[in-house]
Amino acid sequence: MTTVCLVMPAWNESEGIAQFLTELDSAVSPWPHTFIVVDDASGDETGLAARRALNTEGRVQVLTNDRNRGHGPSTMRALRAGLEHGADIFVAMDGDGQFVGADVAKVITMLVNSDLEIIEGIRTSRDDPGYRKFVSFSTRLLVWTRAHGWPADANTPLRAYRREALSRIVQHLPDESMTPNLLISVMTRRGGFRFGEIVVQARPRLGASTVGTTWGKGSRLPSSRFVKFCTSAIGEWFRTPVR
């Protein structure tokens, strides 16, 4: 029986993470599975909510960063921690609940029933402001310049990997990368991996606020934090070699 490990970074997601884990647990029940949540030094009770979500000892492992390291480094920690668990397939996503459990199961099924090594979930139904759409297009262009392949969703956090493929990828990624998903999109296309893309629904963040605290309060204009992140990430992108 194929075993699955679902990994996710989370920051200030106490309002919705238990609901998300419960939904995922039901959706992927056909496969033996575990969860790894990397709590990025949240200011709320994200870690506690994740631990209590399924009320079953050992089903959810929570790793807590000693400081707020950001989404990229937390994603890398989650991927590396997943590889230590010996599963056959690894599914990465964010802990904000933006994906539907049935779609996550669909991604796993596609990987299990094919000879593909990596599946990318292509988000649809997104109600992003104009600046986010521009950034999304720009990320696709950045990936194309390095991989000469045009991804449908360059920065998607929903990806499924066979063990060997994920192991090959993470060994070439820096732990502190700000944009590991973009680098993975490049490596997937340049590294000779057999990969596929599948359309999935993107829904608002679970919880009282649909936008969360990462980039501000949902303004149609970019926050100063978002602008600063993009500036730093662009600089890192051009300094980071990709194999």
N, C-alpha and C positions, 0 to 999 in steps of 0.2 A: 504494500500500500504506500502510495506517495505521501510523504510527510511535508508539511508546510509551516514556515515560520513567517509571521507578519511583523514587520518592524516599522516604527514610526517615531519621529521627533515630535515633541509637544511642548508648547509654552503657553501658560495661562489658559488651559483648556478644561478646567475643572467642571464647567457648566455642561459640556457635551461629551466628554471623552468616555464616560461610562456607557452612555447610550450608544455611542459609536462602536465600542468594543463588543457590546452585547449584540448589536446588529451583525457585525462581522462574524462573531462566534456562531451565530445561527446560519449565516449564509455559507460559510466554509465548512460546515459540519460534515460533509461527505469525506473530508480528509482529516487525519490526525494533525492537530495544529497547536502552535503556541504563539504568544505575543511578546514582543519586546518593545517597551516604550522608553524613550530617552527624554526625561524631564529636564528641560533646559533652564534649571534654576528658577522655576516659576514662582511668581509672587502669590499664587493662590494654592489650592490643594490638588493640583493636577495629579501628582504622584499618588496621593492617597486615594483619589477617586478612581484611578486606573487599577490600583491594587485591589480595590473592593468591587470592581465591576462585575466579575464573574463568580465571586464567592467560592472559588475553587483554588486550593493551594497549588502554586506553581504554574498556573495557566498563564498568568501575566507577570512578566519580569519587568520591574521598573528600575532603570539606571538614572541616577540624578547627577547632573553636572555640578561641579563645585562652584561654578560661576556661569553667568549667562554667556554662552559661546556663540550663539546665533544658529540659524537654521541649517546652514551648510555643514559646519562641524558636527552638529547634533545628528544630521542625516548620516554622516560618515561613521559616527560612533555606533549608530543603530545598525548599519550594514555590517560593520566588522563584528559587532556582538552577535548578529544573526548567524554569521559563518561559524561561530563557536558552538552552535547548537545542533549541528549535524543533520539538519533537514535536507530534503531533496530540492525543494523549491522555496524561494524567498520572495515575498511580496512587500515592496516598500511603498509607503504613502505618508501623508502628513496626518497629524492627530487631530485636525480640526473638523473631521467628519464631512469633508466636501464630497466624498464619493459614496455611492450607494452600495450596500453590501452585495446585492445581486450582481452588480458590475464587477466587483472584485472577484466573485466566484467565476464569472464569465472569463476574466483574464486568466485565472488559474486553469480553467477547463481548456482554454485555447492552447496553453502551454503544454499541459499534460497530454493532450490528444494530437500533438504535432511533433515534428522534429526540431522545432524552433528552440532557441536558447534564451531569448529575451522577448518580452512583450511590453509594448508601451501603450498606456491608456490615453487616448486622445480626448481631451475634455471638450464638451459641447454645452450649449445652453448657458454660457457665461455672460453675466451682465456687468462686464468690466467697464470702468470709465475710459475715456479716450486715451489718456496717457498710458494706462495699463495695456491697451490694445497695441499702442505704438511700441511699447517695450517688448511685448510678446512677439511682434513681427521682427523686431531688432534681434531678439535672441535666436530666432530661426535663421536670420541672415548670418549671424555670427557662427552658428554651427555649420552652415553651408560653406562659409569661407575656409573652414578647416577640414570638413568631411566631404565636400562636394556632393552632399546628399541633403535634400530639403525635408526636414522633419515636419510632420503635421502639428506637433506640439513639443517644441524643443525642451521646455522646462517642466514637463509633466512630472509630478511626484509619484504617480502611480505606475510602477514598473514591476514586472515579475521576471525572475531570473532562475535558471538552473544553477546548481551549486558551482559547477566548474566555471561557468560564465561570470558569475559574481566574483569568484575568487580571482580570476584573471583581471577583472576591472579594478577592484579595490586596491590591488597591490601597486597600481600605478597612479592612484589618486592621493593627493596630500590630505592629511587629517583635518587641516584647518581651511580647506577650500570653502569659499563663500558660495560658489555655484556648482556643486558637484553634479547636479542633474544635467546641466549644459555640457559639462565635460563628458558625462556618461553618454549623452546623445552623440557626441563626436566619436568616442571610442567604439560605440556600437556599430557605427558606420565605417570606421576606418579599420577596425580590428578583425574584419572577416566573420563577425558573428551572424548567425541566422536569426533574424529578428522579424517581428511583425507588429503592426499597429492595429488597435481596435477602438472604436468609438465608445466612450463612456459618458455618462451624465455628470455634470458638475453642479452641485447644489450649494446653497449658502452654508456658511459655517454653522455647526450645531451650537445651541446656547442662546442666551437672552439677546446677545448682540450677534448679528450675522456677519460683522466685519472683523471682530476681534480687536486686539491691541497692537498688532505688529506694525501696521503702517498708519495708524491714526483712527479717526472716527468715521471713516467712510466718505470723506469729501471727494468730489469729482476732480479735485486738484491734488497733485502729489504732495505728501508731507515732506518736511525737511529731512526727516529720517530716511524716507524712501529715496530722495535725491542723493543723500550722502551714501547710502548703500550702493546705489547704481554706479556712482562715481568710483567708489572703491572697488566694486566688482569688475568694472571695465578694466581698471588698472591691473587687477590680478589676472584677468583673462589673458591679457597680452603678455604677462610674465610667466604664465604656466605652460610648459610644454605638454603636448598630448601625444601619446603613442597610438 
